[in-house]
Amino acid sequence: MIKYILPAIIILLIILFWEKINEYFYKRFNIKLNYIVVSSIIVAITVILLLLNY
């Protein structure tokens, strides 16, 4: 049961606090997160699929 709930909660928190995360990375590393978003979505989908399989 936790393998279904944990990824959903993590994705929900990322969606809710996206603006703060984006501002933090822009101030800290001076890069926009558009490139990182694509890779993080792929990683999130991969993690979810791996958790569903095991």
mmCIF file as Biopython writes it, N, C-alpha, C and O atoms, coordinates in Angstrom:
data_model
#
loop_
_atom_site.group_PDB
_atom_site.id
_atom_site.type_symbol
_atom_site.label_atom_id
_atom_site.label_alt_id
_atom_site.label_comp_id
_atom_site.label_asym_id
_atom_site.label_entity_id
_atom_site.label_seq_id
_atom_site.pdbx_PDB_ins_code
_atom_site.Cartn_x
_atom_site.Cartn_y
_atom_site.Cartn_z
_atom_site.occupancy
_atom_site.B_iso_or_equiv
_atom_site.auth_seq_id
_atom_site.auth_asym_id
_atom_site.pdbx_PDB_model_num
ATOM 1   N N  . MET A ? 1  ? 0.823  -1.193 0.000   1.0 0.0 1  A 1 
ATOM 2   C CA . MET A ? 1  ? 0.000  0.000  0.000   1.0 0.0 1  A 1 
ATOM 3   C C  . MET A ? 1  ? 0.866  1.255  0.000   1.0 0.0 1  A 1 
ATOM 4   O O  . MET A ? 1  ? 0.531  2.238  -0.661  1.0 0.0 1  A 1 
ATOM 5   N N  . ILE A ? 2  ? 1.975  1.231  0.734   1.0 0.0 2  A 1 
ATOM 6   C CA . ILE A ? 2  ? 2.827  2.418  0.806   1.0 0.0 2  A 1 
ATOM 7   C C  . ILE A ? 2  ? 3.493  2.692  -0.535  1.0 0.0 2  A 1 
ATOM 8   O O  . ILE A ? 2  ? 3.818  3.840  -0.837  1.0 0.0 2  A 1 
ATOM 9   N N  . LYS A ? 3  ? 3.699  1.670  -1.336  1.0 0.0 3  A 1 
ATOM 10  C CA . LYS A ? 3  ? 4.343  1.897  -2.622  1.0 0.0 3  A 1 
ATOM 11  C C  . LYS A ? 3  ? 3.432  2.632  -3.591  1.0 0.0 3  A 1 
ATOM 12  O O  . LYS A ? 3  ? 3.915  3.142  -4.602  1.0 0.0 3  A 1 
ATOM 13  N N  . TYR A ? 4  ? 2.154  2.707  -3.329  1.0 0.0 4  A 1 
ATOM 14  C CA . TYR A ? 4  ? 1.232  3.484  -4.147  1.0 0.0 4  A 1 
ATOM 15  C C  . TYR A ? 4  ? 1.064  4.900  -3.594  1.0 0.0 4  A 1 
ATOM 16  O O  . TYR A ? 4  ? 0.937  5.860  -4.354  1.0 0.0 4  A 1 
ATOM 17  N N  . ILE A ? 5  ? 1.064  5.017  -2.287  1.0 0.0 5  A 1 
ATOM 18  C CA . ILE A ? 5  ? 0.784  6.302  -1.654  1.0 0.0 5  A 1 
ATOM 19  C C  . ILE A ? 5  ? 2.002  7.220  -1.668  1.0 0.0 5  A 1 
ATOM 20  O O  . ILE A ? 5  ? 1.865  8.414  -1.934  1.0 0.0 5  A 1 
ATOM 21  N N  . LEU A ? 6  ? 3.180  6.692  -1.390  1.0 0.0 6  A 1 
ATOM 22  C CA . LEU A ? 6  ? 4.383  7.516  -1.284  1.0 0.0 6  A 1 
ATOM 23  C C  . LEU A ? 6  ? 4.703  8.277  -2.573  1.0 0.0 6  A 1 
ATOM 24  O O  . LEU A ? 6  ? 4.920  9.486  -2.499  1.0 0.0 6  A 1 
ATOM 25  N N  . PRO A ? 7  ? 4.744  7.651  -3.737  1.0 0.0 7  A 1 
ATOM 26  C CA . PRO A ? 7  ? 5.008  8.428  -4.959  1.0 0.0 7  A 1 
ATOM 27  C C  . PRO A ? 7  ? 3.924  9.462  -5.246  1.0 0.0 7  A 1 
ATOM 28  O O  . PRO A ? 7  ? 4.219  10.548 -5.745  1.0 0.0 7  A 1 
ATOM 29  N N  . ALA A ? 8  ? 2.687  9.136  -4.940  1.0 0.0 8  A 1 
ATOM 30  C CA . ALA A ? 8  ? 1.598  10.082 -5.161  1.0 0.0 8  A 1 
ATOM 31  C C  . ALA A ? 8  ? 1.761  11.307 -4.273  1.0 0.0 8  A 1 
ATOM 32  O O  . ALA A ? 8  ? 1.534  12.429 -4.726  1.0 0.0 8  A 1 
ATOM 33  N N  . ILE A ? 9  ? 2.148  11.113 -3.019  1.0 0.0 9  A 1 
ATOM 34  C CA . ILE A ? 9  ? 2.358  12.233 -2.103  1.0 0.0 9  A 1 
ATOM 35  C C  . ILE A ? 9  ? 3.541  13.085 -2.559  1.0 0.0 9  A 1 
ATOM 36  O O  . ILE A ? 9  ? 3.477  14.313 -2.507  1.0 0.0 9  A 1 
ATOM 37  N N  . ILE A ? 10 ? 4.606  12.449 -2.998  1.0 0.0 10 A 1 
ATOM 38  C CA . ILE A ? 10 ? 5.786  13.185 -3.457  1.0 0.0 10 A 1 
ATOM 39  C C  . ILE A ? 10 ? 5.450  14.040 -4.678  1.0 0.0 10 A 1 
ATOM 40  O O  . ILE A ? 10 ? 5.832  15.208 -4.744  1.0 0.0 10 A 1 
ATOM 41  N N  . ILE A ? 11 ? 4.748  13.471 -5.625  1.0 0.0 11 A 1 
ATOM 42  C CA . ILE A ? 11 ? 4.370  14.218 -6.830  1.0 0.0 11 A 1 
ATOM 43  C C  . ILE A ? 11 ? 3.420  15.356 -6.472  1.0 0.0 11 A 1 
ATOM 44  O O  . ILE A ? 11 ? 3.531  16.450 -7.025  1.0 0.0 11 A 1 
ATOM 45  N N  . LEU A ? 12 ? 2.495  15.113 -5.559  1.0 0.0 12 A 1 
ATOM 46  C CA . LEU A ? 12 ? 1.560  16.153 -5.136  1.0 0.0 12 A 1 
ATOM 47  C C  . LEU A ? 12 ? 2.297  17.314 -4.471  1.0 0.0 12 A 1 
ATOM 48  O O  . LEU A ? 12 ? 1.979  18.475 -4.729  1.0 0.0 12 A 1 
ATOM 49  N N  . LEU A ? 13 ? 3.273  17.015 -3.623  1.0 0.0 13 A 1 
ATOM 50  C CA . LEU A ? 13 ? 4.035  18.075 -2.972  1.0 0.0 13 A 1 
ATOM 51  C C  . LEU A ? 13 ? 4.866  18.872 -3.974  1.0 0.0 13 A 1 
ATOM 52  O O  . LEU A ? 13 ? 5.005  20.088 -3.838  1.0 0.0 13 A 1 
ATOM 53  N N  . ILE A ? 14 ? 5.412  18.199 -4.969  1.0 0.0 14 A 1 
ATOM 54  C CA . ILE A ? 14 ? 6.170  18.905 -6.005  1.0 0.0 14 A 1 
ATOM 55  C C  . ILE A ? 14 ? 5.258  19.844 -6.773  1.0 0.0 14 A 1 
ATOM 56  O O  . ILE A ? 14 ? 5.642  20.971 -7.085  1.0 0.0 14 A 1 
ATOM 57  N N  . ILE A ? 15 ? 4.064  19.390 -7.076  1.0 0.0 15 A 1 
ATOM 58  C CA . ILE A ? 15 ? 3.118  20.240 -7.806  1.0 0.0 15 A 1 
ATOM 59  C C  . ILE A ? 15 ? 2.698  21.430 -6.959  1.0 0.0 15 A 1 
ATOM 60  O O  . ILE A ? 15 ? 2.631  22.553 -7.459  1.0 0.0 15 A 1 
ATOM 61  N N  . LEU A ? 16 ? 2.412  21.197 -5.674  1.0 0.0 16 A 1 
ATOM 62  C CA . LEU A ? 16 ? 1.952  22.280 -4.813  1.0 0.0 16 A 1 
ATOM 63  C C  . LEU A ? 16 ? 3.009  23.349 -4.574  1.0 0.0 16 A 1 
ATOM 64  O O  . LEU A ? 16 ? 2.685  24.536 -4.539  1.0 0.0 16 A 1 
ATOM 65  N N  . PHE A ? 17 ? 4.262  22.951 -4.410  1.0 0.0 17 A 1 
ATOM 66  C CA . PHE A ? 17 ? 5.326  23.890 -4.083  1.0 0.0 17 A 1 
ATOM 67  C C  . PHE A ? 17 ? 6.245  24.177 -5.266  1.0 0.0 17 A 1 
ATOM 68  O O  . PHE A ? 17 ? 7.422  24.483 -5.077  1.0 0.0 17 A 1 
ATOM 69  N N  . TRP A ? 18 ? 5.713  24.079 -6.490  1.0 0.0 18 A 1 
ATOM 70  C CA . TRP A ? 18 ? 6.549  24.216 -7.678  1.0 0.0 18 A 1 
ATOM 71  C C  . TRP A ? 18 ? 7.165  25.614 -7.778  1.0 0.0 18 A 1 
ATOM 72  O O  . TRP A ? 18 ? 8.343  25.737 -8.115  1.0 0.0 18 A 1 
ATOM 73  N N  . GLU A ? 19 ? 6.404  26.652 -7.496  1.0 0.0 19 A 1 
ATOM 74  C CA . GLU A ? 19 ? 6.934  28.009 -7.611  1.0 0.0 19 A 1 
ATOM 75  C C  . GLU A ? 19 ? 8.084  28.247 -6.640  1.0 0.0 19 A 1 
ATOM 76  O O  . GLU A ? 19 ? 9.087  28.855 -7.016  1.0 0.0 19 A 1 
ATOM 77  N N  . LYS A ? 20 ? 7.961  27.789 -5.423  1.0 0.0 20 A 1 
ATOM 78  C CA . LYS A ? 20 ? 9.038  27.964 -4.444  1.0 0.0 20 A 1 
ATOM 79  C C  . LYS A ? 20 ? 10.275 27.164 -4.839  1.0 0.0 20 A 1 
ATOM 80  O O  . LYS A ? 20 ? 11.401 27.634 -4.674  1.0 0.0 20 A 1 
ATOM 81  N N  . ILE A ? 21 ? 10.067 25.967 -5.357  1.0 0.0 21 A 1 
ATOM 82  C CA . ILE A ? 21 ? 11.191 25.144 -5.817  1.0 0.0 21 A 1 
ATOM 83  C C  . ILE A ? 21 ? 11.885 25.826 -6.988  1.0 0.0 21 A 1 
ATOM 84  O O  . ILE A ? 21 ? 13.113 25.863 -7.054  1.0 0.0 21 A 1 
ATOM 85  N N  . ASN A ? 22 ? 11.100 26.361 -7.906  1.0 0.0 22 A 1 
ATOM 86  C CA . ASN A ? 22 ? 11.650 27.031 -9.074  1.0 0.0 22 A 1 
ATOM 87  C C  . ASN A ? 22 ? 12.451 28.264 -8.682  1.0 0.0 22 A 1 
ATOM 88  O O  . ASN A ? 22 ? 13.541 28.488 -9.209  1.0 0.0 22 A 1 
ATOM 89  N N  . GLU A ? 23 ? 11.924 29.064 -7.764  1.0 0.0 23 A 1 
ATOM 90  C CA . GLU A ? 23 ? 12.648 30.249 -7.304  1.0 0.0 23 A 1 
ATOM 91  C C  . GLU A ? 23 ? 13.935 29.880 -6.585  1.0 0.0 23 A 1 
ATOM 92  O O  . GLU A ? 23 ? 14.958 30.538 -6.776  1.0 0.0 23 A 1 
ATOM 93  N N  . TYR A ? 24 ? 13.900 28.844 -5.767  1.0 0.0 24 A 1 
ATOM 94  C CA . TYR A ? 24 ? 15.092 28.418 -5.035  1.0 0.0 24 A 1 
ATOM 95  C C  . TYR A ? 24 ? 16.210 28.018 -5.999  1.0 0.0 24 A 1 
ATOM 96  O O  . TYR A ? 24 ? 17.354 28.444 -5.843  1.0 0.0 24 A 1 
ATOM 97  N N  . PHE A ? 25 ? 15.871 27.195 -6.994  1.0 0.0 25 A 1 
ATOM 98  C CA . PHE A ? 25 ? 16.897 26.763 -7.935  1.0 0.0 25 A 1 
ATOM 99  C C  . PHE A ? 25 ? 17.392 27.912 -8.805  1.0 0.0 25 A 1 
ATOM 100 O O  . PHE A ? 25 ? 18.563 27.944 -9.183  1.0 0.0 25 A 1 
ATOM 101 N N  . TYR A ? 26 ? 16.513 28.849 -9.122  1.0 0.0 26 A 1 
ATOM 102 C CA . TYR A ? 26 ? 16.949 29.986 -9.932  1.0 0.0 26 A 1 
ATOM 103 C C  . TYR A ? 26 ? 17.907 30.877 -9.146  1.0 0.0 26 A 1 
ATOM 104 O O  . TYR A ? 26 ? 18.902 31.349 -9.696  1.0 0.0 26 A 1 
ATOM 105 N N  . LYS A ? 27 ? 17.620 31.111 -7.865  1.0 0.0 27 A 1 
ATOM 106 C CA . LYS A ? 27 ? 18.519 31.915 -7.045  1.0 0.0 27 A 1 
ATOM 107 C C  . LYS A ? 27 ? 19.826 31.190 -6.758  1.0 0.0 27 A 1 
ATOM 108 O O  . LYS A ? 27 ? 20.895 31.798 -6.765  1.0 0.0 27 A 1 
ATOM 109 N N  . ARG A ? 28 ? 19.738 29.906 -6.509  1.0 0.0 28 A 1 
ATOM 110 C CA . ARG A ? 28 ? 20.917 29.150 -6.090  1.0 0.0 28 A 1 
ATOM 111 C C  . ARG A ? 28 ? 21.851 28.827 -7.260  1.0 0.0 28 A 1 
ATOM 112 O O  . ARG A ? 28 ? 23.061 29.036 -7.170  1.0 0.0 28 A 1 
ATOM 113 N N  . PHE A ? 29 ? 21.284 28.319 -8.354  1.0 0.0 29 A 1 
ATOM 114 C CA . PHE A ? 29 ? 22.108 27.850 -9.471  1.0 0.0 29 A 1 
ATOM 115 C C  . PHE A ? 29 ? 21.985 28.704 -10.717 1.0 0.0 29 A 1 
ATOM 116 O O  . PHE A ? 29 ? 22.689 28.466 -11.698 1.0 0.0 29 A 1 
ATOM 117 N N  . ASN A ? 30 ? 21.103 29.693 -10.699 1.0 0.0 30 A 1 
ATOM 118 C CA . ASN A ? 30 ? 20.901 30.614 -11.812 1.0 0.0 30 A 1 
ATOM 119 C C  . ASN A ? 30 ? 20.500 29.885 -13.104 1.0 0.0 30 A 1 
ATOM 120 O O  . ASN A ? 30 ? 20.942 30.249 -14.193 1.0 0.0 30 A 1 
ATOM 121 N N  . ILE A ? 31 ? 19.667 28.864 -12.969 1.0 0.0 31 A 1 
ATOM 122 C CA . ILE A ? 31 ? 19.145 28.167 -14.141 1.0 0.0 31 A 1 
ATOM 123 C C  . ILE A ? 31 ? 17.640 28.001 -13.989 1.0 0.0 31 A 1 
ATOM 124 O O  . ILE A ? 31 ? 17.114 27.895 -12.881 1.0 0.0 31 A 1 
ATOM 125 N N  . LYS A ? 32 ? 16.976 27.982 -15.110 1.0 0.0 32 A 1 
ATOM 126 C CA . LYS A ? 32 ? 15.542 27.716 -15.093 1.0 0.0 32 A 1 
ATOM 127 C C  . LYS A ? 32 ? 15.336 26.208 -15.007 1.0 0.0 32 A 1 
ATOM 128 O O  . LYS A ? 32 ? 16.202 25.433 -15.412 1.0 0.0 32 A 1 
ATOM 129 N N  . LEU A ? 33 ? 14.205 25.805 -14.487 1.0 0.0 33 A 1 
ATOM 130 C CA . LEU A ? 33 ? 13.959 24.386 -14.261 1.0 0.0 33 A 1 
ATOM 131 C C  . LEU A ? 33 ? 13.254 23.686 -15.416 1.0 0.0 33 A 1 
ATOM 132 O O  . LEU A ? 33 ? 12.842 22.535 -15.269 1.0 0.0 33 A 1 
ATOM 133 N N  . ASN A ? 34 ? 13.107 24.342 -16.547 1.0 0.0 34 A 1 
ATOM 134 C CA . ASN A ? 34 ? 12.407 23.710 -17.651 1.0 0.0 34 A 1 
ATOM 135 C C  . ASN A ? 34 ? 13.116 22.442 -18.116 1.0 0.0 34 A 1 
ATOM 136 O O  . ASN A ? 34 ? 12.461 21.450 -18.437 1.0 0.0 34 A 1 
ATOM 137 N N  . TYR A ? 35 ? 14.433 22.465 -18.153 1.0 0.0 35 A 1 
ATOM 138 C CA . TYR A ? 35 ? 15.183 21.293 -18.576 1.0 0.0 35 A 1 
ATOM 139 C C  . TYR A ? 35 ? 15.155 20.206 -17.512 1.0 0.0 35 A 1 
ATOM 140 O O  . TYR A ? 35 ? 15.108 19.015 -17.819 1.0 0.0 35 A 1 
ATOM 141 N N  . ILE A ? 36 ? 15.185 20.637 -16.261 1.0 0.0 36 A 1 
ATOM 142 C CA . ILE A ? 36 ? 15.171 19.690 -15.159 1.0 0.0 36 A 1 
ATOM 143 C C  . ILE A ? 36 ? 13.791 19.055 -15.021 1.0 0.0 36 A 1 
ATOM 144 O O  . ILE A ? 36 ? 13.676 17.906 -14.594 1.0 0.0 36 A 1 
ATOM 145 N N  . VAL A ? 37 ? 12.755 19.788 -15.377 1.0 0.0 37 A 1 
ATOM 146 C CA . VAL A ? 37 ? 11.391 19.276 -15.264 1.0 0.0 37 A 1 
ATOM 147 C C  . VAL A ? 37 ? 11.209 18.033 -16.122 1.0 0.0 37 A 1 
ATOM 148 O O  . VAL A ? 37 ? 10.626 17.045 -15.673 1.0 0.0 37 A 1 
ATOM 149 N N  . VAL A ? 38 ? 11.691 18.076 -17.322 1.0 0.0 38 A 1 
ATOM 150 C CA . VAL A ? 38 ? 11.531 16.938 -18.227 1.0 0.0 38 A 1 
ATOM 151 C C  . VAL A ? 38 ? 12.235 15.710 -17.662 1.0 0.0 38 A 1 
ATOM 152 O O  . VAL A ? 38 ? 11.673 14.615 -17.672 1.0 0.0 38 A 1 
ATOM 153 N N  . SER A ? 39 ? 13.439 15.880 -17.178 1.0 0.0 39 A 1 
ATOM 154 C CA . SER A ? 39 ? 14.163 14.740 -16.633 1.0 0.0 39 A 1 
ATOM 155 C C  . SER A ? 39 ? 13.538 14.252 -15.332 1.0 0.0 39 A 1 
ATOM 156 O O  . SER A ? 39 ? 13.512 13.047 -15.082 1.0 0.0 39 A 1 
ATOM 157 N N  . SER A ? 40 ? 13.034 15.156 -14.501 1.0 0.0 40 A 1 
ATOM 158 C CA . SER A ? 40 ? 12.419 14.718 -13.248 1.0 0.0 40 A 1 
ATOM 159 C C  . SER A ? 40 ? 11.106 13.996 -13.484 1.0 0.0 40 A 1 
ATOM 160 O O  . SER A ? 40 ? 10.774 13.071 -12.743 1.0 0.0 40 A 1 
ATOM 161 N N  . ILE A ? 41 ? 10.362 14.391 -14.482 1.0 0.0 41 A 1 
ATOM 162 C CA . ILE A ? 41 ? 9.126  13.686 -14.811 1.0 0.0 41 A 1 
ATOM 163 C C  . ILE A ? 41 ? 9.438  12.276 -15.275 1.0 0.0 41 A 1 
ATOM 164 O O  . ILE A ? 41 ? 8.749  11.327 -14.899 1.0 0.0 41 A 1 
ATOM 165 N N  . ILE A ? 42 ? 10.457 12.137 -16.080 1.0 0.0 42 A 1 
ATOM 166 C CA . ILE A ? 42 ? 10.864 10.804 -16.537 1.0 0.0 42 A 1 
ATOM 167 C C  . ILE A ? 42 ? 11.310 9.946  -15.362 1.0 0.0 42 A 1 
ATOM 168 O O  . ILE A ? 42 ? 10.960 8.768  -15.285 1.0 0.0 42 A 1 
ATOM 169 N N  . VAL A ? 43 ? 12.077 10.526 -14.452 1.0 0.0 43 A 1 
ATOM 170 C CA . VAL A ? 43 ? 12.525 9.786  -13.277 1.0 0.0 43 A 1 
ATOM 171 C C  . VAL A ? 43 ? 11.337 9.399  -12.390 1.0 0.0 43 A 1 
ATOM 172 O O  . VAL A ? 43 ? 11.283 8.281  -11.876 1.0 0.0 43 A 1 
ATOM 173 N N  . ALA A ? 44 ? 10.405 10.306 -12.214 1.0 0.0 44 A 1 
ATOM 174 C CA . ALA A ? 44 ? 9.235  10.020 -11.379 1.0 0.0 44 A 1 
ATOM 175 C C  . ALA A ? 44 ? 8.399  8.889  -11.967 1.0 0.0 44 A 1 
ATOM 176 O O  . ALA A ? 44 ? 7.949  8.002  -11.241 1.0 0.0 44 A 1 
ATOM 177 N N  . ILE A ? 45 ? 8.196  8.919  -13.258 1.0 0.0 45 A 1 
ATOM 178 C CA . ILE A ? 45 ? 7.432  7.854  -13.906 1.0 0.0 45 A 1 
ATOM 179 C C  . ILE A ? 45 ? 8.161  6.530  -13.789 1.0 0.0 45 A 1 
ATOM 180 O O  . ILE A ? 45 ? 7.535  5.492  -13.576 1.0 0.0 45 A 1 
ATOM 181 N N  . THR A ? 46 ? 9.475  6.559  -13.927 1.0 0.0 46 A 1 
ATOM 182 C CA . THR A ? 46 ? 10.264 5.338  -13.792 1.0 0.0 46 A 1 
ATOM 183 C C  . THR A ? 46 ? 10.169 4.769  -12.379 1.0 0.0 46 A 1 
ATOM 184 O O  . THR A ? 46 ? 10.015 3.562  -12.196 1.0 0.0 46 A 1 
ATOM 185 N N  . VAL A ? 47 ? 10.262 5.639  -11.393 1.0 0.0 47 A 1 
ATOM 186 C CA . VAL A ? 47 ? 10.165 5.187  -9.994  1.0 0.0 47 A 1 
ATOM 187 C C  . VAL A ? 47 ? 8.797  4.581  -9.720  1.0 0.0 47 A 1 
ATOM 188 O O  . VAL A ? 47 ? 8.688  3.536  -9.077  1.0 0.0 47 A 1 
ATOM 189 N N  . ILE A ? 48 ? 7.769  5.232  -10.205 1.0 0.0 48 A 1 
ATOM 190 C CA . ILE A ? 48 ? 6.414  4.713  -9.997  1.0 0.0 48 A 1 
ATOM 191 C C  . ILE A ? 48 ? 6.250  3.356  -10.649 1.0 0.0 48 A 1 
ATOM 192 O O  . ILE A ? 48 ? 5.684  2.443  -10.048 1.0 0.0 48 A 1 
ATOM 193 N N  . LEU A ? 49 ? 6.733  3.214  -11.855 1.0 0.0 49 A 1 
ATOM 194 C CA . LEU A ? 49 ? 6.622  1.925  -12.542 1.0 0.0 49 A 1 
ATOM 195 C C  . LEU A ? 49 ? 7.424  0.837  -11.832 1.0 0.0 49 A 1 
ATOM 196 O O  . LEU A ? 49 ? 6.974  -0.305 -11.738 1.0 0.0 49 A 1 
ATOM 197 N N  . LEU A ? 50 ? 8.599  1.184  -11.338 1.0 0.0 50 A 1 
ATOM 198 C CA . LEU A ? 50 ? 9.407  0.201  -10.602 1.0 0.0 50 A 1 
ATOM 199 C C  . LEU A ? 50 ? 8.732  -0.204 -9.306  1.0 0.0 50 A 1 
ATOM 200 O O  . LEU A ? 50 ? 8.740  -1.379 -8.940  1.0 0.0 50 A 1 
ATOM 201 N N  . LEU A ? 51 ? 8.148  0.759  -8.611  1.0 0.0 51 A 1 
ATOM 202 C CA . LEU A ? 51 ? 7.455  0.417  -7.365  1.0 0.0 51 A 1 
ATOM 203 C C  . LEU A ? 51 ? 6.215  -0.418 -7.609  1.0 0.0 51 A 1 
ATOM 204 O O  . LEU A ? 51 ? 5.869  -1.267 -6.788  1.0 0.0 51 A 1 
ATOM 205 N N  . LEU A ? 52 ? 5.552  -0.192 -8.708  1.0 0.0 52 A 1 
ATOM 206 C CA . LEU A ? 52 ? 4.359  -0.981 -9.022  1.0 0.0 52 A 1 
ATOM 207 C C  . LEU A ? 52 ? 4.722  -2.421 -9.405  1.0 0.0 52 A 1 
ATOM 208 O O  . LEU A ? 52 ? 3.941  -3.346 -9.181  1.0 0.0 52 A 1 
ATOM 209 N N  . ASN A ? 53 ? 5.894  -2.596 -9.974  1.0 0.0 53 A 1 
ATOM 210 C CA . ASN A ? 53 ? 6.299  -3.931 -10.402 1.0 0.0 53 A 1 
ATOM 211 C C  . ASN A ? 53 ? 6.824  -4.785 -9.259  1.0 0.0 53 A 1 
ATOM 212 O O  . ASN A ? 53 ? 6.760  -6.012 -9.331  1.0 0.0 53 A 1 
ATOM 213 N N  . TYR A ? 54 ? 7.338  -4.165 -8.213  1.0 0.0 54 A 1 
ATOM 214 C CA . TYR A ? 54 ? 7.930  -4.957 -7.123  1.0 0.0 54 A 1 
ATOM 215 C C  . TYR A ? 54 ? 7.064  -4.977 -5.920  1.0 0.0 54 A 1 
ATOM 216 O O  . TYR A ? 54 ? 7.415  -5.597 -4.916  1.0 0.0 54 A 1 
#
